[in-house]
Amino acid sequence: DSGVTQTPKHLITATGQRVTLRCSPRSGDLSVYWYQQSLDQGLQFLIQYYNGEERAKGNILERFSAQQFPDLHSELNLSSLELGDSALYFCASSVSSGREDTGELFFGEGSRLTVL
Amino acid sequence: QKEVEQDPGPLSVPEGAIVSLNCTYSNSAFQYFMWYRQYSRKGPELLMYTYSSGNKEDGRFTAQVDKSSKYISLFIRDSQPSDSATYLCAMSDYGGYQKVTFGTGTKLQVIP
């Protein structure tokens, strides 16, 4: 058990809908990262938050947004869903801000999103 | 062309075999190299972390980096059925995890 909690584990929805994925990082970890994993693209970095502030952006679509709350949990909001958004969405956490060569990424078990 | 190429497998080996997993990459700025293991329906977990070229050993696992060839390897000695998982290589151009680029993973099955 990595200590990172993601909910829901599975989600089935229709095109055009909006969903929210939630992540609770390990106790003491200040950074939260969101990744998308699909069969053909592998793990794609979406966005990072550190202590409530956005720190880095990757290949995140404009239809997607995220935030990190004062209690350090994070939510990833996916809107106007398309079939191609079906994937595993992982949250990871670390102690560091990501700029220094320390620490380890701890991944949650993921949220599997299916868009029909 | 992807920045990181990894053979998806699947790779099936008998228990006790030596397993070799490999990745190639095109970005010469990469200097931090990692291997993650991902069991089915689980998140990835870090196995090995190396900086620049050379070898690093941890138990039955050895990671090799050849920056001149842009090629990294993970060797698993005395493979066990519990090693059956997908192995993802990952690399970054500095220590920041937000710039990590992952391979698509190689699925390994160790047959008892």
Interface residues (C-beta under 8 A of the other chain):
Chain A: S2 V4 S31 Y33 D40 Q41 G42 L43 Q44 F45 Q48 R55 A56 G58 F90 A92 S94 S96 G98 R99 E100 D101 T102 G103 E104 L105 F106 F107 G108 E109 G110
Chain B: Q6 Y32 R41 K42 G43 P44 E45 L46 Y49 Y51 L88 A90 Y94 G95 G96 Y97 Q98 K99 V100 F102 G103 T104 G105
